[in-house]
């Protein structure tokens, strides 16, 4: 057996002896990627998660039918497509067509599984390890059980045999160069969304993650993407392996920065495709070959129509800020792009809210996903790390109060001031010049926007006056204060605005000026404040008691509308297949993935206000 593990320099080799490993587990190092993983010679199970004593119990060699869906899909479709399955369009559309996968039969001839040859080595934990451990101890050195960790961090999960969260970076088994980058960035432990989504993603499973902005979701999907790229070993000149769709140019470039920062030492390459910039340099980067493409839907569609990029190698698809993309009217472009991606893939969707239109597209594009919720998804919840101050003010005193707040902050603190119109944005920036203010909105050229954001990031212009264009996708971690000079068009936008502060575990401050013209939002705003344990002004309660905010149902609230009659095998208890294909085993949840009654409408508040108004503010 030892000779099998060391026969080839490209094959796995035994890691240094580790007396803390439970018997009979052995550590192995992938000869091609250098990644550490673990092998049980008794059960022939391999996994990236560090094993616990519970994992040492022998498991049946045949995977249950529900788990074999994930095992077979990963090993045959995502990094090594099987032509024999070509007639089954979705690969996972019907369980009756899938035979149970025997890990013993698969591995017996070669000893320890080499992760390059078995694209999803952690899939074994779906059929064996996870079923034994269930929701047991957290992977790592924590004394908390998996359930206790989830309760402490307000994590709820829905799905079959969901693995426990990682409590530390060391327990992940990630390669040393990646862990070094993480520690150099100052992170001491995974955020809740990372801790829970990483072990699921490493099993090759689809994920819907619902978490507030600033929760660390970018690394939540990038790091498993790095591992996926190394396992696949694709030729990057033939096209990317990982595709990330994001709503705005600002967010897309920030994702690219994170990918280069944390993936550079692993020699993972990334490019960013977005509008408002020449296509030539972007096309040249694609031609040179990249592992990851981060793109806004509009620009990617343009390049696809030019036939200058192939998505046929994409086996790891991410939709980041899915709710924002749908709000901005990108659903047709998203669906068009997804048709260019092989149906045999792993799909991860990240969203801050869970409205009906997001549930609909999740049901169409994902198969048997695990749903991970951080916090309460039934109502819009603000980040509890942000202290929210709502002040009921007359319009004529707003500017004086704004200057008082700015003077009260420490010199150099980064502050965003939101207002509702471009004209007011420019006017406020001029009036606040003594504070180093600069403005950004949709009428600014891309070069001007880049310059202003650069000044803001560097601290040379510590006050940024912005319309909602800066609320979507801006990720600057050290913003101290957000001021809503004008209240937005709804509390959903309010939560997204104040979410620019209090990111990555930091605390933040938010000041909001609220007037009689905003009274229709009073009741909804009170619910957000109370949900985050914030003080509610008496004047705001008085507005709500007069009927403010009671006239219009909220767009993200659970409702009975739906898309009945569409393809996809969608029922009360299941997802559809890829692109409307046949449905497989479903997940039954209290908040149904899709509703059966009602028409095709997008809920009570149409997203047309974004299509007609805000879309013009973005460069795609």
N, C-alpha and C positions, 0 to 999 in steps of 0.2 A: 504493500500500500504506500509505503514511503516513497518507493521509486516512482509510483504513479504521480505522486504529488510533486516530485522534483525532476521528473524526466526531461522536461522542457523548460527553458528559461522563460517562455511565455505562459507556462502553465502555473497553477497554484503551488505555493510552497508553504511549509509549516512556519507559523509565526513563533517567536520566542516563547518558551514555556511560561504559562501563566497559572500559578497555583490557586488563584481565586476562581478559575473557571470550574463550574460543576462537572463532574465526570459523567459521561465519557467525552464531553465536548472538547474540540481542539480548535485552536485559532489557525486560520489560513490567510495567506497574503496572495492576492491576485497578481500573477506575474506580469500582466500587461498594464494594469492600472495602479498597482500598489495598494489597493484598498484592502482593509482587513475585514474578513467575515468568519463565520463559525460553522463547523461541521460536526455532526453527531454520527460517528461511524456505526452506531447500532441501528439507528433509524434512517440513515442516509439523508438526513435533513440538513440543508444549508440555509443560513440566514445572516442578514447584516446586524440585526438586533443582538445585543449581548445576551446570551442565554441565562435563565435563572434555573434554580434547582427543579422547578416544575417542568421545565423543558426537557429534562433528562428521561422522563417516563416514556417508554416506547409507545409509538402511535401506530394505528393501522396504516398499512402501506397504500390503501386506496382512499382517495379523497372523496368526501361526500359530494353529491351531485352539485349542491349549491356552491361549493368551493371550487369544483373543477372548472366552472365557468371562468373564474379568474385565472387559474393556473394555465389552462390551455390557451386562453386568449393571449396571455403574456408571452408564453414560450413560443407560440407559433406566429403571432401576428405583429407584435410591436417592434421587434428588432430583427425578426427572421420570418418573413411572410411565408406561409405554406400554400403553394399553388393548389394543393389538393382541396383546400377549403374555399376556393375561389367562388364556387357556386353559392355558398352561403354568404350573402352580401355583407351581413353584419358580423359573422363569425360567432356571435353570441346571441343571435336572435331567438333561438329556441333551445331550451335545455335538453329536449328529447334527442337532439342531434349530437349532443356532446357526450363523449364517453368519459367515464371516470379516469383520471390520470394517476397511474401508479408511480410514485416517486422511486420505489425500489427498482422497477423495470427501467425507468428513465436513467438511473444513475449507476446501476449495479456494475455495468461494464467498465466504468471509468473511475470508480472511487469517488473522491471528493469532486463536487461539481465546480467546473471553472466558470466564473461568472460571465465571461465573454461568450461562451458557448451556450449558456443558459441565461437568456436575457433577463429573466426575473427570478433570481435565485431566492429572493425572499418570499416568493409565492408559496413556498412550502409551508410558511407559517400560517397561511390561510387554511390549509387543509390539516395541519397538525398542531403546530406550536400554539397558534392563537386559540384553538379550540380548548386546549388544556389550560392555558393561562386565563383566557377570557378577560374579565375586567379586574384581574388580580393586581399584583404589585406593579408600581411604576418601574419602567425599565431604567435602571441606574441605582444610585445609592440612597434615594429618598426613603424615609420611613413611611411615607404616605402610600396607601394603596392606590390603584388606578382610579377607583371611584372617588376616594377622598381627594385626590389631586384635582379631579374634574369638578367636584363640588367647591373646592377652595377657589378655583379659577373660573367658576361659572361656565364650565364646558359641558355641553350636552352632545351626545353622538347618537346617530341612528344608522343602523346597518348590521350586516351579518358579521359576527365574530370580530369586532373592532379591536385592534391591538391596543395595549395600554400606552399612555404617553411616555415620551422620553423626559426624564427629569434633569438631565445634564447633557452637555455637548459630548463628553467623553463616552457616555452610554450609547451614543448613536453608532459608534464604529466608523464614523466618517474618516477619510484619510487625514494624515497628520498635517499636510499642507493646508487643507481646508480649515481644520480646527485652529491652526495658527493664525489664519486670516481673521477668523471669528474672534479669537481672543485679542488680537491686535486692534480690532475695531472697538474693544471695550465691553463686549457682551459677556456676562458672567453665566447666564443660563438661558435656555430657549424661552421665548415668549409662549403663552398658552397655545396660540394658533400653530406655532412651529412645533411645540412639544407633541401635540395631538395629530397634526396633519403629516408630519414626517414619516412615522411608522406606517401610516396608511398608504401614503404615496410610494414608499419603498416596496410595498407589496404589489405595485402596479395597478392599484384600484382607482376608479374614478372618484372624485371628491367634489362636493359642494361645501364651501366654507363661507360662513356668514359671520363677519367680524367687522368691528368698527375700524375706521381709518387709523393709521398709526399703530396697528397691532403687530407689525412684523410679518405681514403676509407675503411680502415680496421674497424674502428668504425662505418663507414657508413653501413656495413652489420652485424657487430657483435651485436650492440645494439638491432636492431629489432629481431635478432636471439634470444637474451636473452628473449625478450617479448614473442616470439613464443614458446620457450621452456616452459615458465611458463603457457601459455595458454593451451598447449597440456597436460601437466602433465603425460608424458609417464614414464614407468619404464625403467630407464637407463640400467639396466642389460639385457634388451631385445634388446639393440642396441641404437645407437645415434639418436637424433632427427634432429641435424644440422650436415651437412657435408660440409667442406670447402676444395676444391682442390687448390693446389698452385704448381708452377713449381719447386721450389727448397727447399732443406732442410732448408736453412737459413731463407727464408721467412716463411716457415711453422712453425718453432720454434718461430719466432717473433709474428706470429698471435696467437699462443698458449699463449705466454707471455701476450699479450693484453687481451685475453679472460680470463685468470686467474686474471689479475690485475683488470679488470673492472667487471667481473662476479663473483668473489669470494665472495663478500658480499651478493650476491643473491643465493649463494650455487649452482652455476652452475659449473659443472665439465667438463674438457677438456683434451684430450690426443692428441699426435702428432705422426703420423706414417711416417717414412722416412727411406730411405736406408742408408747404411754405418754405421749402428748401429745394435746391436743384436735384433732379433725379440722378444725374451723372455720377457723382461720388458714391451714392448709395448703390447704384447698379454695379460699379466697379468692385465694391466690397463683396457683393453677392457673388460676382464672377470669381473672385479670389477664393471663395469658400468660407462659410461660417457655420458654426454648430447651432447657434441660436439666432433667430430673427425676432426682434421686438417691433411691432408695427401698429400704426393706427389703421383702422379698416379701410378708410378711403384711399390712402396711398398704396396699401398692399393690393387692393383691387386694381388700381391703375397699372401696377407693375405686372400683375398676373395677366391682365389683358394684353400687355406688351409681350407676354410669353418670355419674360426675362428671369423668372424664378420658378423653380419646381418645388412643390410641397409634397411630392410623392414619398419622401423619406421621413416626413414628420410623423412621429409616433408618440409625441408628448405635446398636447395642446393645452394652453392656458388662456382663459378669459378673465382678465383682471378688471375689477370694477365693472362687472357685467351690468349692474343696474344703471350706471352712468352711460354706458354705451347704448343701452336701449332708450334711455331718456333722450339721448341726442339723435335718435332716429337711425342708428346703425344696424338695426336688425337685418334688413335685406343684405347689406354688405357682409355681415357676419355669416349668414347662411350661405352666401355665394362662396365665401372663402372656405368654409367647412366642407363644401362639396369637392374642393380640390385636395382635401386631406384624406388619406386612407381611413376607412371606417374602423380598421383594426388599430386602435390607438388608445392611449390613456388621456383622459380629459379632466382638467381641474378648473373649477369655476369659483371665483372669489367675488363676493358682493357684500356691500355694507347693509343693504336692505333686502327684503324678500317679498317684493310685490308680485302680483299675479303674472305679469309678463315675463319676469325672471324665472318663475316656476315653470312657465310654459316652455321657454327655450331650454331650461335644464332638463325637462322631461324628454325633449326631442333629441338633445345632443349627447346626453350622458347615459350610461348603462349601469344599472345596479350600483349607484354611487353610495358612498358613506357621506352622510351629512354631518358636518361639524359646526356647531353654533357656539359662539363666544358671547355670553350675555343673553338677553331676552330678545327673540325675534318677532314676538307677537305685536310689540309696539316699538316705535322708533326710540332708541335709548342713546343718550349722549354719554360720552366718556366721563366716568366718575372722577377721573384725575383732573378735570377742568372745573375751576370755580367759576360759576356763572352768575353774573350780576345783571339783572334786568332793571332798567330805570325808565319809568313812564315820564316822558318829557314832551314839552311843547316844542314845535319846530324851531322857534327863534332862539332857544337856549342850547340847542344841540352843539353848535360849534364851540361855544364857551366851555361847555362840559367836556368836549373832546380834548381841548387844549389842557384842561385841568388833569385829565387822565394821563396824557402824554408827559406832562411835567412831573407827575408822581412816580413815573417809572425810572428805573436805573438807567443812566446814560449808556447808550449803545444797545439797549434791549431791542430785539427785533419785534416789530409790531405790524400787523396787517389791519387796515381800516377798510371795511367793505361798504360800498354805497351802490345805489340801484341804477344809476345812469352814467354813461361815459362823460357827459358834460360835468356832472357833479364830481366825478372822479378827478378830472383835470383841475377843476376849480379848487377842490380841497388840497390837492398836491401843491398848487401855487400858494395857497394861504398858509400851508404848513411847511414852507420852505425852511424856516428856522429850525425845524426838527429833522431836516435831511430827508424830506418826503419825496417820493417819486411815484408815478402812476403807471398802471398797466390795464389795458382793456382791449377789446376786439378790433378797434380801429388802428391800433398800433401795428406797425410793420413787424415782421418776425425778427428782424435785426434789432429794432427798438425794444421789443419784449425781452430778447436775450440779454441786451445790455442792462436793462432795468433789473432783471432777475439776478444778473451777475453782481450788480451794485448792492442789491439787497442781501444776497448770500454773503458777500464779503464784509458787510456791515458799513460800507461807505454811505449807503442810503438805508438807514435802519427802519424807516417807516415806509411801508408799501400801501398805497391807496389803490384799491382794485374793485372791479366788478366781479361777478361770479366766475369769470373765466379763470381766475386764480384759485378758486375754491376746489376745482376739479383737477386732481392730478399733481398739485404742487406738494412736494414732500421735502420740506426744509425742517430739520429736526429741532432746531433751537429757537423756534418762534415762541416768544414769551407771552404775548398778548394778542387777542383778536378783538376788534371793536366793530360791532355792527352799527354803523352810523345810520343806515336805513335798514329796516327789517326786510328780509327777503320775501319772496312770494309764497313761502310755505315753511313749516317747521322742518321738513326734510332737508331743505337747503340750509336752514339754520344750523342743523346738526353737522352738516358737511362743512359749513364755514368754520364753526368753532373747533372742529376736528383738526384744523391746521396747527393748533397748539396742543400741548399735553401728549406728545407722540413719543413712542419708544420708551414708555415707562416714566417720562418726565411729567411734572405738573404744569398747569397752564391757567391763564386768566382769560375770561371773556366778558366783555361789557356790551350790552345791547340796549339801544335807544328804541323805545316802544311808544307809539303815539295812537291817538284815536283812530287814525286811518288804518291801523293794524289790528283793530279790536277783533276782527273775525278770526284771528289766529290765537286769541287769548287762551281759550280752553286747551287747545293742542299744545301750546307752549307750557302751560301749567303742568300737563302730564309729563312732558319731557323733563322739566325742572324737578318734579317730585320723583320721577324715576331715577334721577341721579342724586337724590337726597340734597337738593339745593333749596335755598330760601326763595319763597314766592312772595313778591311785593303785594301789599294789601290792595293797591290800585289795580294790579293785574287781576286779582280775584274779583274785584268789583266789576271790571270790564266783562269778565267771563259770566258773572251773574246776570248782567244785562243782556246776555245772549251772544256775546262775541265768540266767534270760533265754532258755533254750533251748526252753521248752515251747510257745510260741505264735508262729506265723508273723506277721510284721508286716503290717498292713493295707495299707500303701502299696507293698509289694513286688510286682513283676511276678508274675502268677499266671495260671492257665489258665481260671479261671471266666469266665463271660460271660453274654450275653443272647441266645443263639442263638434264631433263630426270630422275632425282632422285625422290624418293618418298617424300611425305610430303605436297602435295597440295600447293606448293610454287608458287605464282603468283607475278605480279608486285606490288600488294597492300597488301600482307599478309604473315604471318608466317605460317609455317607448324605446325602440332601438335607434341605431344611428340614422339620422336624417329621415325620421319617420318610418323606420324599419319595424320589424316585429318586436314585440315586448318580451322581455325575459322575466326572471323572478323579480317581483316588485318589492318595494319597501313601504310598509304601512305606517303612516305618521298621523299625529293628531292634526297637524296643519297640512292638509292634503297637497300633494305635489301639483295637482291640477284639479279643476272643478268640472262638473259635468253639465251644469245648467248655464244658460245665458248665451250671449252671442260672442262675437269676435272682438268686441271693444277692448280697449286698453285700460279699463277701470274707469272710475268716476272722473278723474282728472286726466284729460288727454295729454299725451306727450307732445302734441302739436305745438305747445308753447315753447318747447325746446327746439323743435324742428324749425319753427318759424322765427324764433327769437335768438336763442343762445347759440344755435349751430353757426350762425354767421360770425360768432366771436372766435371761432377756432380755425386754425389752419390744419387741414387734413392731408 
